[in-house]
Amino acid sequence: MKLNKFVLVILFFSTFCFLLLLTGFAKGTLTVLNPKKHTSQIQGAPQVPIQHLSSIRILAFGDSLTRGVGDEDGEGYVRRVQKDLKTNYKQASSVTNLAVSGAKTSDLLQVLQKKSVQQDIQEANVIFLTIGGNDLFPGADNLNQQYLEKYRPDAKTFSANLNEIFKTIRLKNEEAPIYVFGYYNPFHNVEGLDASSSFVSNWNNILENAALQVNQAYVIPTFDIFYNEEQLYLNTDHFHPNKDGYIQMANRLSTKLGTQLELGGG
């Protein structure tokens, strides 16, 4: 009996040692066949801080707000932000403005499919965007209380389009911050149309949720700028900002841009 136990112990340790050797051999083989890359090989060269670039490339997309419609000086917020970068942050920049008046999210998605536009996205350092206002109020000229009572904007399609817009931009450029303006209600002080603010609020929520899904996408709110200040900041068409309205938008974006990109702003 004692001999049998001794034999069993020897067999146990022999088997254990054999398994250890087999495991080591297997790991060694896998290491040879599939060597791990060194960390420095997969990280690549660090990105040059944007404030150290001789000139940053601004790419602007969207609708009439990015075109600057309603601004008596014709500059809109885009050119004013460019000037702010030069004056306040000593940062030179170039602008490519691809916005189209009247564009909806579906129109922008088509624009983003163009090869030339995708090349512009790849080369951009910063992206500005206004889109969605025409999705929300496609028939603003005919808007009245009776229409508003039955009106139900297509939030599902709007949300899907927004997500696709952000996704498409990020597929071509993973780094450039995206600054997208939120929505204001130009009809807040119009008799019978004040209920439209609930639609605008919902649109802003959808935009915020879409931006949260994307790295470095920032929503610049505008609702509070124009609320009860329509006479000051809206054009005579009572829809687009006027010169002072665009100045307010530009100031808000410049402050956010300076902070996020650490160009020296607070």
MIGU-598388 format. One line per field, with one value per residue: residue number from 1; z, y, x of N, C-alpha, C in turn. Coordinates in Angstrom, 1 decimal, always signed. Atoms other than C-alpha are relative to their C-alpha. Example, Ala and Ser with C-alpha at 12.3 -4.5 7.8 and 13.67 -1.06 7.14 Angstrom:
<lokes>
nr: (1, 2)
n_w: (+0.0, +0.0)
n_v: (-1.2, -1.1)
n_u: (+0.9, -0.9)
ca_w: (+7.8, +7.1)
ca_v: (-4.5, -1.1)
ca_u: (+12.3, +13.7)
c_w: (+0.0, +0.8)
c_v: (+1.2, +1.1)
c_u: (+0.9, -0.8)
</lokes>
This chain:
<lokes>
nr: (1, 2, 3, 4, 5, 6, 7, 8, 9, 10, 11, 12, 13, 14, 15, 16, 17, 18, 19, 20, 21, 22, 23, 24, 25, 26, 27, 28, 29, 30, 31, 32, 33, 34, 35, 36, 37, 38, 39, 40, 41, 42, 43, 44, 45, 46, 47, 48, 49, 50, 51, 52, 53, 54, 55, 56, 57, 58, 59, 60, 61, 62, 63, 64, 65, 66, 67, 68, 69, 70, 71, 72, 73, 74, 75, 76, 77, 78, 79, 80, 81, 82, 83, 84, 85, 86, 87, 88, 89, 90, 91, 92, 93, 94, 95, 96, 97, 98, 99, 100, 101, 102, 103, 104, 105, 106, 107, 108, 109, 110, 111, 112, 113, 114, 115, 116, 117, 118, 119, 120, 121, 122, 123, 124, 125, 126, 127, 128, 129, 130, 131, 132, 133, 134, 135, 136, 137, 138, 139, 140, 141, 142, 143, 144, 145, 146, 147, 148, 149, 150, 151, 152, 153, 154, 155, 156, 157, 158, 159, 160, 161, 162, 163, 164, 165, 166, 167, 168, 169, 170, 171, 172, 173, 174, 175, 176, 177, 178, 179, 180, 181, 182, 183, 184, 185, 186, 187, 188, 189, 190, 191, 192, 193, 194, 195, 196, 197, 198, 199, 200, 201, 202, 203, 204, 205, 206, 207, 208, 209, 210, 211, 212, 213, 214, 215, 216, 217, 218, 219, 220, 221, 222, 223, 224, 225, 226, 227, 228, 229, 230, 231, 232, 233, 234, 235, 236, 237, 238, 239, 240, 241, 242, 243, 244, 245, 246, 247, 248, 249, 250, 251, 252, 253, 254, 255, 256, 257, 258, 259, 260, 261, 262, 263, 264, 265, 266)
n_w: (+0.0, -0.1, +1.3, +0.9, -0.3, +0.4, +1.5, +0.4, -0.2, +1.0, +1.2, -0.1, +0.2, +1.4, +0.8, -0.3, +0.6, +1.4, +0.4, -0.1, +1.2, +1.1, +0.0, +0.4, +1.4, +0.8, -0.1, +0.8, +1.5, +0.3, +0.0, +1.3, +1.2, +0.0, -0.9, -0.3, +0.5, -1.1, -0.2, +0.8, +1.4, +0.2, -0.4, +1.0, -0.4, -0.6, +0.8, -0.3, -0.6, +1.1, -0.2, +0.6, +1.5, +0.6, +0.3, -0.1, +1.1, -0.5, +1.0, -0.5, +0.6, -0.5, +0.7, +0.2, -1.1, +0.2, +1.2, -0.5, +0.5, -1.0, -0.5, +0.8, +0.4, +0.8, -0.6, -0.8, -1.1, +0.4, +0.2, -1.3, -0.8, +0.6, -0.5, -1.4, -0.2, +0.3, -0.9, -1.4, -0.2, +0.9, +0.8, +1.4, +0.4, +1.3, -0.1, +1.2, -0.4, +0.9, -0.4, +1.0, -0.6, +0.2, -0.1, -1.1, -0.3, +1.1, +1.0, -0.4, +0.2, +1.4, +0.2, -0.7, +0.8, +1.1, -0.3, -0.3, -1.3, -0.9, +0.0, -0.8, -1.4, -0.5, -0.2, -0.9, -1.4, -0.8, +0.8, -0.5, +0.6, -0.4, +0.8, -0.7, -0.1, +1.1, -0.3, -1.0, +0.5, +1.5, +0.6, -1.0, +0.5, -0.2, -1.4, -0.8, -1.2, +0.4, +0.5, -1.1, -0.9, +0.6, +0.5, -0.7, +0.7, +0.1, -0.9, +0.2, +1.2, -0.4, -0.9, +0.8, +0.9, -0.8, -0.4, +1.2, +0.3, -0.9, +0.3, +1.2, -0.2, -0.8, +0.8, +0.8, -0.9, -1.4, -0.9, +0.0, -0.8, +0.7, -0.8, +0.6, -0.8, -0.3, +0.6, -0.7, +0.5, +0.5, -0.1, -1.4, -0.3, +1.0, -0.7, +0.4, +0.4, -1.1, -0.3, +0.8, -0.8, -0.4, +1.1, +0.0, -1.1, +0.3, +1.1, -0.7, -0.8, +1.0, +0.4, -1.1, -0.1, +1.2, -0.2, -1.1, +0.5, +0.8, -0.7, +0.3, +0.6, -1.0, +0.3, -0.5, -0.1, +0.5, -0.4, -1.0, +0.6, +0.7, -0.8, -0.4, +0.6, +1.5, +0.7, +0.0, +0.6, +1.3, +1.2, +0.3, +0.5, -1.3, +0.0, -0.1, -0.9, +0.7, -0.3, -1.5, -0.4, +0.4, -0.9, -1.2, +0.3, +0.2, -1.3, -0.8, +0.6, -0.1, -1.4, -0.1, +0.8, -0.7, -1.2, +0.4, +0.7, -0.8, +0.8, -0.9, -0.5, -1.3)
n_v: (-1.2, -1.1, -0.1, -0.6, -1.4, -0.7, -0.1, -1.0, -1.3, -0.2, -0.3, -1.3, -1.0, +0.1, -0.6, -1.4, -0.6, +0.1, -1.0, -1.3, -0.1, -0.1, -1.3, -1.0, +0.2, -0.6, -1.5, -0.4, +0.1, -1.1, -1.2, -0.1, -0.1, -1.2, -1.0, -1.3, -1.2, -0.9, -1.1, -1.1, +0.3, -0.2, -1.3, -1.0, -1.2, -0.8, -1.1, -1.3, -0.8, -0.9, -1.4, -0.1, +0.0, -1.3, -0.4, +1.1, +0.1, +0.1, +0.5, -0.3, +0.7, -0.3, -0.7, -1.4, -0.7, +0.0, -1.0, -1.3, -0.7, -0.9, -0.9, -1.1, -0.1, +1.2, +0.8, +1.2, +0.4, +0.6, -1.0, -0.7, +0.9, +0.0, -1.2, +0.1, +0.9, -0.8, -1.1, +0.4, +1.2, -0.1, +1.2, -0.1, +1.1, -0.1, +0.5, +0.6, +0.0, +0.8, +0.0, -0.3, -0.5, +0.9, +1.4, +0.9, +1.1, +0.9, -0.7, +0.1, +1.4, +0.2, -0.8, +0.8, +1.2, -0.4, +0.2, -1.3, -0.4, +0.9, -0.5, -1.2, +0.4, +0.6, -1.0, -1.0, +0.0, -0.4, +0.1, -0.7, +0.6, -0.3, +0.8, +0.5, -1.0, +0.2, +1.2, -0.2, -0.9, +0.0, -0.9, -1.0, -1.2, +0.3, +0.5, -0.8, +0.7, +1.2, +0.9, +0.4, +0.9, +1.3, +0.3, +0.9, +0.2, +1.4, +0.1, +1.3, -0.2, -1.0, +0.6, +0.9, -0.8, -0.6, +1.0, +0.4, -1.1, +0.0, +1.2, -0.1, -1.0, +0.6, +1.0, -0.6, -0.8, +0.4, -0.9, -1.4, -0.3, -0.4, -0.9, -0.1, -0.9, +0.4, -0.7, -1.0, -0.1, -1.4, -0.3, -0.1, -1.2, -0.1, +0.4, +1.3, +1.0, +0.2, +1.4, +0.6, +0.2, +1.3, +0.7, -0.4, +0.7, +1.5, +0.0, -0.2, +1.2, +1.0, -0.4, +0.3, +1.5, +0.5, -0.5, +0.8, +1.2, -0.3, -0.5, -1.4, -0.7, -1.0, -0.8, -1.4, -0.4, -1.3, -0.3, -1.1, -1.2, -0.6, +0.0, -1.3, -1.0, +0.1, -1.4, -0.3, +0.9, +0.6, -0.8, -0.4, +1.1, +0.6, +1.4, +0.1, -1.1, -1.2, -0.2, +0.2, +1.4, +0.8, -0.4, +0.8, +1.4, +0.1, -0.2, +1.2, +1.1, -0.3, +0.3, +1.5, +0.5, -0.4, +0.8, +1.4, +0.2, -0.6, -1.0, -1.1, -0.6, +0.5)
n_u: (+0.8, -0.9, -0.6, +1.0, +0.2, -1.2, +0.1, +1.0, -0.6, -0.9, +0.7, +0.7, -1.0, -0.5, +1.1, +0.1, -1.2, +0.2, +1.0, -0.6, -0.8, +0.9, +0.6, -1.0, -0.3, +1.1, -0.1, -1.1, +0.3, +0.9, -0.8, -0.8, +0.9, +0.8, -0.7, +0.7, -0.7, -0.4, +0.9, -0.4, +0.3, +1.5, +0.4, -0.3, -0.5, +1.0, +0.6, -0.5, +1.1, +0.5, -0.5, -1.3, +0.1, -0.1, +1.3, +0.9, +1.0, +1.4, +0.9, +1.3, +1.1, +1.3, +1.1, -0.1, -0.6, -1.4, -0.3, +0.1, +1.2, +0.6, -1.1, -0.1, -1.4, -0.3, -1.1, +0.5, -0.8, -1.3, -1.1, -0.3, -0.8, -1.3, -0.6, -0.2, -1.2, -1.1, -0.1, -0.1, -0.9, -1.1, +0.0, +0.5, +0.9, +0.7, +1.4, +0.8, +1.4, +0.7, +1.4, +1.0, +1.2, +1.2, -0.3, +0.5, -0.9, -0.1, -0.9, -1.4, -0.5, -0.4, -1.2, -1.1, -0.4, -0.9, -1.4, -0.7, +0.4, -0.7, -1.4, +0.0, +0.2, -1.2, -1.1, +0.4, -0.4, +1.2, +1.3, +1.2, +1.2, +1.4, +0.9, +1.2, +1.0, +0.9, +0.8, +1.0, +1.0, -0.1, +0.9, +0.0, +0.8, +1.4, +0.3, +1.0, +0.4, +0.7, -1.0, -0.9, +0.8, +0.0, -1.3, -0.9, -1.3, -0.5, -1.2, -0.7, -0.9, -1.0, -1.0, -0.8, -0.8, -1.0, -1.0, -0.7, -0.9, -1.1, -0.7, -0.7, -1.1, -1.0, -0.7, -1.0, -0.9, +0.3, -0.6, +0.4, +1.2, +1.2, +0.8, +1.3, +0.9, +1.4, +1.1, +0.7, +1.3, +0.3, +1.5, +0.4, +0.8, +1.0, +1.2, +0.5, -1.1, -0.9, -0.1, -1.0, -1.2, -0.1, -0.6, -1.4, -0.6, -0.1, -1.1, -1.3, -0.3, -0.4, -1.4, -0.9, -0.2, -0.8, -1.4, -0.6, -0.5, -1.2, -1.2, -0.3, +1.0, +0.5, +1.1, -0.1, +1.4, +0.4, +1.4, +0.0, -0.4, +1.1, +1.3, +0.5, -0.9, +0.1, -0.1, -1.4, -0.9, +0.5, +0.1, +1.4, +0.8, +0.4, -0.4, -1.5, -0.6, -0.6, -1.4, -0.3, +0.2, -1.2, -1.1, +0.2, -0.3, -1.4, -0.7, +0.1, -0.8, -1.4, -0.4, -0.1, -1.2, -1.2, -0.2, -0.2, -1.2, -1.1, -0.7, -0.3, +1.2, +0.5)
ca_w: (+0.0, +0.9, -2.4, -4.3, -2.5, -3.3, -7.0, -7.1, -5.6, -8.1, -10.9, -9.6, -9.5, -12.9, -14.4, -12.7, -14.0, -17.5, -17.6, -16.4, -19.2, -21.7, -20.7, -20.9, -24.3, -25.6, -24.3, -25.8, -29.2, -29.1, -28.3, -31.3, -33.7, -32.5, -31.0, -29.2, -30.7, -28.6, -27.2, -29.1, -32.4, -32.0, -30.4, -33.3, -33.2, -30.8, -32.3, -32.6, -30.2, -32.3, -30.7, -32.1, -35.7, -37.9, -39.0, -38.1, -40.7, -39.8, -41.7, -41.4, -42.3, -42.2, -43.1, -43.4, -39.9, -40.8, -44.1, -42.0, -43.5, -41.7, -40.8, -42.1, -42.3, -44.1, -41.7, -39.6, -36.7, -38.7, -39.8, -36.4, -34.6, -37.1, -36.2, -32.5, -32.8, -34.4, -32.1, -28.7, -29.2, -31.8, -33.8, -37.6, -39.3, -42.7, -43.3, -45.7, -45.4, -47.1, -45.5, -47.7, -46.9, -46.3, -45.7, -43.5, -41.9, -44.9, -47.2, -45.1, -45.2, -48.9, -48.9, -46.5, -49.1, -51.6, -51.9, -52.0, -48.8, -47.1, -48.0, -46.4, -43.2, -43.0, -43.2, -40.8, -37.3, -36.1, -37.3, -36.9, -37.5, -37.5, -38.7, -37.7, -37.6, -41.0, -39.9, -37.0, -38.8, -42.5, -43.2, -40.9, -43.2, -42.8, -39.1, -37.1, -34.0, -35.8, -37.6, -34.4, -32.5, -35.0, -35.8, -34.7, -35.9, -37.1, -34.1, -34.9, -38.4, -37.0, -34.3, -36.8, -39.2, -36.5, -35.3, -38.9, -39.4, -36.4, -37.3, -40.8, -39.7, -37.1, -39.6, -41.6, -38.7, -35.2, -33.7, -34.8, -32.2, -33.4, -32.2, -33.0, -32.1, -30.3, -31.2, -30.3, -30.8, -33.1, -32.5, -28.7, -28.6, -31.5, -30.2, -30.4, -31.2, -27.8, -27.4, -30.1, -27.4, -26.3, -29.7, -29.6, -26.2, -27.4, -30.5, -28.1, -26.0, -29.1, -30.2, -26.8, -26.7, -30.2, -29.3, -26.1, -28.2, -30.0, -28.8, -28.6, -29.8, -28.0, -28.1, -27.9, -26.5, -28.1, -26.6, -23.7, -26.0, -28.0, -25.3, -24.7, -26.7, -30.2, -30.9, -30.1, -31.8, -34.7, -38.2, -39.6, -41.1, -37.4, -38.1, -38.6, -36.2, -37.1, -36.7, -32.9, -32.7, -34.6, -32.4, -29.4, -31.0, -32.1, -28.6, -27.0, -29.5, -29.3, -25.5, -25.7, -28.4, -26.5, -23.4, -25.1, -27.3, -24.7, -27.0, -24.0, -23.4, -20.0)
ca_v: (+0.0, +2.4, +1.7, +2.4, +5.7, +6.6, +5.8, +7.9, +10.8, +10.5, +10.3, +13.3, +15.5, +14.2, +15.1, +18.5, +19.3, +18.1, +20.4, +23.4, +22.7, +22.3, +25.6, +27.5, +26.0, +27.0, +30.6, +30.8, +29.6, +32.2, +34.9, +34.0, +33.6, +36.7, +39.2, +42.2, +45.5, +48.0, +50.8, +53.4, +51.6, +52.0, +55.4, +57.3, +60.8, +63.2, +65.8, +69.3, +71.6, +73.7, +76.9, +76.1, +75.9, +78.8, +78.8, +76.7, +75.5, +76.3, +74.3, +75.6, +73.6, +74.1, +76.5, +80.2, +81.0, +79.8, +81.8, +84.8, +85.7, +88.7, +90.3, +93.8, +93.6, +90.2, +88.6, +86.3, +84.5, +82.7, +85.7, +87.3, +84.3, +84.3, +87.9, +87.2, +84.4, +86.9, +89.8, +88.0, +84.9, +86.0, +83.0, +83.1, +81.0, +80.2, +79.5, +77.2, +77.9, +75.2, +76.2, +76.5, +78.6, +76.6, +73.4, +70.6, +67.7, +65.5, +68.1, +68.2, +64.4, +64.6, +67.3, +65.1, +62.3, +64.4, +63.5, +67.1, +67.8, +64.7, +66.0, +69.3, +67.5, +65.5, +68.7, +70.7, +71.7, +73.1, +72.5, +74.9, +73.8, +75.1, +72.7, +71.6, +74.9, +74.2, +70.7, +72.1, +75.0, +74.0, +76.3, +79.2, +81.8, +79.9, +79.2, +80.2, +79.1, +76.6, +75.0, +74.8, +73.0, +70.1, +70.3, +67.4, +67.7, +64.5, +64.1, +60.5, +61.4, +64.5, +62.5, +59.8, +62.4, +64.2, +61.1, +60.2, +63.7, +63.5, +59.9, +60.8, +63.8, +61.7, +58.9, +61.4, +63.4, +62.0, +65.0, +68.3, +69.8, +70.2, +73.3, +73.2, +75.9, +75.1, +76.5, +79.6, +80.4, +83.4, +83.1, +83.3, +86.8, +86.2, +86.1, +82.6, +81.0, +81.1, +77.4, +76.7, +77.0, +73.5, +72.2, +74.2, +72.8, +69.2, +70.0, +71.2, +68.1, +65.9, +67.9, +67.6, +63.8, +63.4, +65.6, +63.5, +60.5, +62.1, +62.8, +66.6, +67.8, +70.9, +72.5, +76.3, +77.4, +80.3, +80.1, +82.4, +84.9, +85.6, +84.9, +88.1, +90.0, +89.4, +93.2, +93.5, +90.5, +89.4, +90.7, +92.3, +89.0, +87.9, +84.6, +85.2, +87.1, +90.6, +92.0, +92.2, +88.7, +87.3, +89.2, +87.5, +84.1, +84.8, +86.0, +82.8, +80.5, +82.4, +82.1, +78.3, +77.8, +79.7, +77.7, +74.3, +74.7, +76.6, +79.5, +81.7, +82.5, +82.0)
ca_u: (+0.0, +2.8, +4.5, +1.3, +0.9, +4.5, +3.9, +0.8, +2.6, +5.3, +2.8, +0.9, +4.0, +5.2, +1.8, +1.8, +5.3, +4.4, +1.3, +3.4, +5.9, +3.1, +1.5, +4.8, +5.5, +2.1, +2.5, +5.9, +4.7, +1.8, +4.3, +6.5, +3.6, +1.7, +4.2, +2.7, +3.5, +5.4, +3.4, +5.4, +4.5, +0.7, +0.5, +2.0, +3.3, +1.6, -0.8, +0.6, -1.4, -3.7, -2.5, +0.9, -0.3, +0.6, -3.0, -6.0, -8.5, -12.1, -14.7, -18.3, -21.4, -25.1, -27.9, -28.6, -27.3, -23.8, -24.1, -24.9, -28.3, -29.8, -26.5, -26.4, -22.6, -22.7, -20.2, -22.4, -20.9, -18.2, -16.2, -16.6, -15.2, -12.3, -11.6, -11.9, -9.2, -6.9, -7.6, -8.0, -5.8, -3.3, -4.3, -4.5, -7.1, -8.7, -12.4, -14.2, -17.9, -20.0, -23.4, -26.5, -29.4, -32.6, -30.7, -32.2, -30.4, -31.2, -29.5, -26.4, -26.1, -26.0, -23.3, -21.2, -21.1, -19.1, -15.5, -14.3, -16.2, -14.8, -11.3, -12.2, -13.3, -10.1, -8.0, -10.1, -8.9, -12.2, -15.8, -18.7, -22.3, -25.8, -28.5, -32.0, -33.9, -35.4, -36.4, -38.3, -40.1, -40.2, -43.1, -42.3, -44.1, -47.4, -47.1, -50.1, -51.9, -54.2, -51.3, -49.3, -52.1, -51.9, -48.2, -45.9, -42.3, -40.6, -38.3, -37.4, -36.0, -34.3, -32.5, -31.4, -30.1, -28.2, -26.5, -25.6, -24.1, -21.9, -20.9, -20.0, -17.9, -16.1, -15.3, -13.3, -11.8, -11.5, -9.8, -11.3, -13.7, -17.3, -19.1, -22.8, -25.3, -28.5, -31.9, -33.7, -37.4, -38.0, -41.8, -41.7, -43.2, -45.6, -49.2, -50.6, -47.2, -45.6, -46.4, -43.8, -41.1, -41.9, -40.9, -37.7, -36.9, -37.4, -35.1, -32.4, -32.7, -32.3, -29.2, -27.7, -28.2, -26.7, -23.6, -23.0, -22.4, -19.5, -16.0, -15.3, -18.7, -20.0, -23.4, -23.4, -26.8, -28.7, -32.2, -31.4, -29.8, -32.9, -35.6, -37.5, -34.8, -36.2, -36.5, -32.8, -31.3, -33.6, -33.6, -36.8, -37.8, -38.3, -36.5, -32.7, -30.4, -29.4, -25.9, -26.1, -27.6, -24.7, -22.3, -23.8, -23.5, -19.9, -18.9, -20.3, -18.6, -15.3, -15.3, -16.0, -13.4, -10.8, -11.4, -11.6, -8.6, -6.5, -5.7, -5.2, -8.8, -10.6)
c_w: (+0.0, -1.3, -1.0, +0.2, -0.6, -1.5, -0.4, +0.2, -1.1, -1.4, +0.0, -0.3, -1.4, -0.9, +0.1, -0.8, -1.5, -0.5, +0.1, -1.3, -1.3, -0.1, -0.4, -1.5, -0.9, +0.0, -0.8, -1.5, -0.4, -0.1, -1.3, -1.2, +0.0, +1.0, +0.2, -0.5, +1.2, +0.0, -0.9, -1.5, -0.3, +0.4, -1.1, +0.6, +0.7, -0.9, +0.4, +0.7, -0.9, +0.2, -0.5, -1.5, -0.5, -0.4, +0.1, -1.1, +0.7, -1.2, +0.6, -0.9, +0.4, -0.8, +0.0, +1.2, -0.1, -1.3, +0.5, -0.5, +1.1, +0.6, -0.9, -0.5, -0.9, +0.5, +0.7, +1.2, -0.4, -0.1, +1.3, +0.9, -0.6, +0.4, +1.5, +0.3, -0.3, +1.0, +1.5, +0.3, -0.8, -0.9, -1.4, -0.3, -1.4, +0.2, -1.3, +0.5, -1.1, +0.3, -1.2, +0.6, -0.3, +0.2, +1.3, +0.3, -1.1, -1.1, +0.4, -0.1, -1.4, -0.3, +0.6, -0.8, -1.2, +0.4, +0.3, +1.4, +1.1, +0.1, +0.9, +1.5, +0.5, +0.3, +1.0, +1.4, +0.9, -0.9, +0.6, -0.7, +0.6, -0.9, +0.9, +0.1, -1.1, +0.1, +0.9, -0.5, -1.5, -0.7, +0.9, -0.5, +0.2, +1.4, +0.7, +1.1, -0.4, -0.5, +1.1, +0.9, -0.6, -0.4, +0.9, -0.8, +0.0, +0.8, -0.2, -1.2, +0.3, +0.8, -0.8, -0.9, +0.7, +0.4, -1.2, -0.4, +0.8, -0.3, -1.2, +0.1, +0.7, -0.8, -0.8, +0.8, +1.4, +1.0, +0.1, +0.9, -0.9, +0.9, -0.8, +0.8, +0.2, -0.6, +0.9, -0.6, -0.4, +0.2, +1.5, +0.3, -1.0, +0.6, -0.7, -0.4, +1.1, +0.4, -0.8, +0.8, +0.5, -1.1, -0.1, +1.1, -0.3, -1.1, +0.7, +0.7, -1.0, -0.5, +1.1, +0.1, -1.1, +0.2, +1.1, -0.5, -0.8, +0.8, -0.5, -0.9, +1.0, -0.6, +0.6, +0.1, -0.5, +0.5, +0.9, -0.6, -0.6, +0.8, +0.6, -0.5, -1.5, -0.7, -0.1, -1.0, -1.3, -1.1, -0.2, -0.5, +1.2, +0.0, +0.2, +1.0, -0.9, +0.4, +1.4, +0.4, -0.4, +0.8, +1.3, -0.2, -0.2, +1.3, +0.8, -0.6, +0.2, +1.4, +0.2, -0.7, +0.6, +1.2, -0.4, -0.7, +0.6, -0.8, +0.8, +0.6, +1.3, -0.2)
c_v: (+1.3, +0.3, +0.6, +1.5, +0.8, +0.2, +1.0, +1.4, +0.4, +0.3, +1.3, +1.2, +0.0, +0.7, +1.5, +0.8, +0.0, +1.1, +1.4, +0.2, +0.2, +1.4, +1.1, -0.1, +0.6, +1.5, +0.5, +0.0, +1.1, +1.3, +0.2, +0.2, +1.3, +1.0, +1.2, +1.1, +0.9, +1.2, +1.2, -0.2, +0.3, +1.4, +1.1, +1.3, +0.9, +1.2, +1.3, +0.8, +1.0, +1.4, +0.2, +0.0, +1.4, +0.5, -1.2, +0.1, -0.1, -0.4, +0.2, -0.7, +0.6, +0.8, +1.5, +0.7, -0.1, +0.8, +1.4, +0.8, +0.8, +1.0, +1.2, +0.2, -1.2, -0.9, -1.2, -0.3, -0.5, +0.9, +0.7, -0.8, +0.0, +1.3, +0.0, -0.9, +0.8, +1.1, -0.4, -1.1, +0.0, -1.2, +0.2, -1.2, +0.2, -0.6, -0.5, -0.1, -0.7, +0.0, +0.4, +0.4, -0.9, -1.5, -0.7, -1.0, -1.0, +0.6, -0.1, -1.4, -0.2, +0.7, -0.8, -1.2, +0.4, -0.1, +1.2, +0.5, -0.9, +0.3, +1.2, -0.4, -0.6, +1.1, +1.1, -0.1, +0.3, -0.1, +0.8, -0.5, +0.7, -0.8, -0.5, +1.0, -0.2, -1.3, +0.3, +0.9, +0.1, +1.0, +1.2, +1.2, -0.3, -0.4, +0.9, -0.9, -1.3, -1.1, -0.6, -1.0, -1.5, -0.5, -0.9, -0.2, -1.4, -0.1, -1.2, +0.1, +1.0, -0.6, -0.9, +0.7, +0.7, -1.0, -0.4, +1.1, +0.0, -1.2, +0.2, +1.0, -0.7, -1.1, +0.6, +0.8, -0.3, +1.1, +1.4, +0.2, +0.4, +0.9, +0.2, +0.9, -0.6, +0.9, +1.0, +0.1, +1.4, +0.4, +0.1, +1.1, +0.3, -0.5, -1.3, -1.0, -0.2, -1.5, -0.7, -0.2, -1.4, -0.9, +0.3, -0.7, -1.5, -0.1, +0.1, -1.2, -1.1, +0.3, -0.3, -1.5, -0.5, +0.5, -0.8, -1.3, +0.1, +0.6, +1.5, +0.7, +0.8, +0.8, +1.4, +0.5, +1.4, +0.4, +1.2, +1.4, +0.8, +0.1, +1.4, +1.2, +0.0, +1.4, +0.4, -0.8, -0.7, +1.0, +0.3, -1.1, -0.9, -1.5, -0.1, +1.1, +1.2, +0.1, -0.3, -1.4, -0.9, +0.3, -0.8, -1.4, -0.2, +0.1, -1.3, -1.1, +0.3, -0.3, -1.5, -0.5, +0.3, -0.8, -1.5, -0.3, +0.7, +1.0, +1.2, +0.7, -0.6, -0.8)
c_u: (+0.9, +0.7, -0.9, -0.2, +1.2, -0.1, -1.0, +0.4, +0.9, -0.7, -0.7, +1.0, +0.5, -1.0, -0.1, +1.1, -0.2, -1.0, +0.6, +0.9, -0.8, -0.6, +1.1, +0.4, -1.1, +0.0, +1.2, -0.2, -0.9, +0.8, +0.8, -0.9, -0.8, +0.7, -0.8, +0.9, +0.4, -0.9, +0.3, -0.4, -1.4, -0.5, +0.2, +0.5, -1.0, -0.5, +0.6, -1.1, -0.4, +0.4, +1.4, +0.1, +0.2, -1.4, -0.9, -1.1, -1.4, -0.9, -1.4, -1.1, -1.4, -1.0, +0.3, +0.7, +1.5, +0.4, -0.1, -1.2, -0.6, +1.0, +0.2, +1.4, +0.4, +1.0, -0.5, +0.9, +1.4, +1.1, +0.3, +0.8, +1.4, +0.8, +0.4, +1.3, +1.2, +0.3, +0.3, +1.0, +1.2, +0.2, -0.6, -0.8, -0.5, -1.3, -0.4, -1.4, -0.8, -1.5, -0.8, -1.3, -1.2, +0.3, -0.6, +1.1, +0.2, +0.9, +1.4, +0.6, +0.4, +1.3, +1.2, +0.5, +0.9, +1.4, +0.8, -0.3, +0.7, +1.5, +0.1, -0.1, +1.3, +1.1, -0.4, +0.6, -1.1, -1.2, -1.1, -1.2, -1.2, -0.9, -1.2, -1.1, -1.1, -0.8, -1.1, -1.1, +0.2, -0.9, -0.3, -0.9, -1.5, -0.4, -1.0, -0.5, -0.8, +0.9, +0.8, -0.7, +0.1, +1.5, +0.8, +1.3, +0.5, +1.3, +0.8, +1.0, +1.1, +1.1, +0.9, +0.9, +1.2, +1.1, +0.8, +1.0, +1.2, +0.9, +0.8, +1.2, +1.2, +0.8, +1.1, +1.0, -0.3, +0.4, -0.6, -1.2, -1.2, -0.8, -1.3, -0.9, -1.3, -1.0, -0.6, -1.4, -0.3, -1.5, -0.5, -0.9, -1.1, -1.3, -0.6, +1.0, +1.0, +0.1, +1.1, +1.3, +0.2, +0.7, +1.5, +0.8, +0.3, +1.2, +1.4, +0.4, +0.6, +1.4, +1.0, +0.4, +0.9, +1.5, +0.7, +0.5, +1.3, +1.1, +0.2, -1.1, -0.7, -1.2, +0.1, -1.5, -0.3, -1.4, -0.1, +0.4, -1.1, -1.3, -0.3, +0.9, -0.1, +0.1, +1.5, +0.9, -0.5, -0.1, -1.5, -0.8, -0.5, +0.3, +1.6, +0.5, +0.3, +1.4, +0.3, -0.3, +1.2, +1.2, -0.1, +0.3, +1.5, +0.7, -0.1, +0.8, +1.5, +0.5, +0.2, +1.2, +1.3, +0.3, +0.4, +1.4, +1.2, +0.8, +0.4, -1.2, -0.4, -1.2)
</lokes>
